[in-house]
Amino acid sequence: MNVMPTFYTRINPFVTELTGITTEQLLVKESFPEIYKTYTIFYRWDRLYILYLGMSGIKELIKNIEDHQLNHRLISKKVITLQPYVSMHLNRSRKNLLRLRHAIEALNIPITCIFHNGLL
């Protein structure tokens, strides 16, 4: 799910290149506090695991929760970062972590969508 920008009025061109998402697409989306409220009501956070390839995703989630002065205790504390496990599975150094596209390709998973785009 994508969120209407709150603190920046334009999507960074790097983000558009990475995701294909434009500012115009997000102007009709819900705000972060609205989406956060929906998710914290809908999910049983005490039973939910949050999976990320890298730590930047969870850091960004926490930053947004703090920036919007929301209750961070409502999200799961069960966070799993998959990058080290992917590296270990591929017999690579845990210091040489793969980006999402490279991990998908190395694991021979068919690419069927644009990466980092929750609109699809």
HELIX and SHEET records of a PDB file:
HELIX    1   1 PRO A   13  THR A   19  1                                   7    
HELIX    2   2 THR A   23  LEU A   26  1                                   4    
HELIX    3   3 PHE A   32  PHE A   42  1                                  11    
HELIX    4   4 SER A   56  ASP A   67  1                                  12    
HELIX    5   5 HIS A   72  LEU A   74  5                                   3    
HELIX    6   6 GLN A   83  HIS A   89  1                                   7    
HELIX    7   7 LEU A  100  ALA A  106  1                                   7    
SHEET    1   A 2 ILE A  50  TYR A  52  0                                        
SHEET    2   A 2 VAL A  79  THR A  81  1                                        
END                                                                             
